[in-house]
Amino acid sequence: MAKKEKLDPETEALIKWCIEVEGFLVKGGATVAQAQEFIEEQVEWLTDLFYDGLTPEEAAQASLDG
């Protein structure tokens, strides 16, 4: 069995933030698969939004508006 890698707190926070973004994208009409695909494709842009201090809801809204 592979040893589970410990994430640094910042990476863990980003992952949790993206999971929340996914929830808001789904509430906005995307399927879970569509939301996950979008996050995977736009991970650099979303990371910038995370570090710019946007909330998950604000990031999802920016995604839906774009």
C-alpha positions, -999 to 999 in steps of 0.1 A, spaced: 0 0 0 14 34 -10 22 59 18 -2 88 18 15 120 10 10 149 35 0 181 17 12 215 29 -15 237 44 -16 261 15 -22 233 -11 -48 217 12 -66 251 14 -66 255 -24 -80 220 -29 -108 227 -4 -115 260 -20 -118 243 -55 -142 218 -40 -164 247 -28 -161 263 -63 -173 231 -78 -204 232 -55 -212 267 -67 -207 258 -103 -232 229 -99 -257 252 -82 -253 275 -112 -264 247 -136 -233 227 -144 -231 190 -139 -206 176 -114 -186 163 -144 -187 196 -162 -176 215 -130 -147 191 -124 -136 193 -160 -137 231 -159 -116 232 -127 -91 208 -142 -88 229 -174 -87 262 -156 -67 253 -126 -40 280 -132 -67 308 -136 -86 295 -105 -53 294 -85 -48 331 -93 -83 338 -81 -76 319 -49 -45 340 -42 -63 372 -52 -86 365 -23 -119 357 -41 -144 335 -23 -154 302 -39 -187 318 -47 -171 348 -64 -148 325 -84 -177 304 -96 -197 335 -106 -167 348 -125 -165 314 -142 -202 314 -151 -201 350 -163 -171 343 -186 
